[in-house]
Amino acid sequence: MLNSAYAGKNDDELMESFQQGDAVAFEALYHRYKTPIFSFAYRYTNNTNDAEDIAQQTFLKLFQAHSQYKKLSNFKSWLYAIARNLAVDMKKSAWSRKVDINTPETDDASKNARPEWEKKEIAAIVQAAVNALSEDQREVFILSKYQDLSYNEIAEICGCSTDAVKQRIFRSHQILKEKLARFVEV
């Protein structure tokens, strides 16, 4: 269990402590961001194993490159940029495995299986629609809607302007609305 003194520190304070050799500060950052980074990676790859690999590699790179972090940059954006770059690299390499999201999972024969099956089907339809977006649109959509990052944070992670982020999010909403319109009851 981490000391409560670390829980009260902000990211910059923890990084400063870690840069001075405090390994517990790294552990605090890891516990703070392991779930959000895994979630981002999973949304990006749609594969649990790949997402775990990306999350582990992200924290390994953080550990190895902590001395390069400058307080001028936003830690959260810096960490997400590491994860994003790893995800992009993985997608370009043979490391990634194709996953067919249309393959139904086996469900039990119980009477309560139908509602769970419906939830999975809806989630698969939405995920397929998100996956059909261009890479730029999908990336900003995931960072905005699933990771709840600000336009400025997304722009910093993606290396583009906030106006470009806004445009990509707007366009992704339009495309998803068109693709999912037939599934919405009026």
NORZICOR-V52017 format. One line per field, one symbol per residue. ss: DSSP state (a for helix, b for strand, c for the rest). psi: psi as a letter, one per 30 degrees, with the letter a starting at -180 (. if undefined). burial: I if it has 9 or more other ideal C-beta (glycine too) atoms within 8 Angstrom, else O. Layout:
ss: ???
psi: ???
burial: ???
This chain:
ss: cccaaaacccaaaaaaaaacccaaaaaaaaaaaaaaaaaaaaaaaccaaaaaaaaaaaaaaaaaaaaaccccccaaaaaaaaaaaaaaaaaaccccccccccccccccccccaaaaaaaaaaaaaaaaaaacccaaaaaaaaaaaaccccaaaaaaaacccaaaaaaaaaaaaaaaaaaaaaaccc
psi: kkkfeeffkleeeeeeeefggjffeeeeeeeefeeeeeeeeeeefhkeeeeeeeeeeefeeeeegfffkkfflkeeeeeeeeeeeeeeeeeflfekkkkjffjkkkllglfgeeeeeeeeeeeeeeeeeefflleeeeeeeeeeeefhlleeeeeeefhlleeeeeeeeeeeeeeeeeefeffkk.
burial: OIOOOIOOIOIOOIIIIIIOOOOIIIIIIIOOIIOOIIIIIIIIIIIOOIIIIIIOIIIOIIOOOIOOIOOOIOIIIIIIIIIIOIIOOIIOOOOIOOOOIOOOOOIOOOOOIOOIIOOIOIOIIIIIIIIOIOOOIIIIIIIIOIIOIOIOIIIIIIOOOIOIIIOIIOIIIOIIOOOIOOOOOO
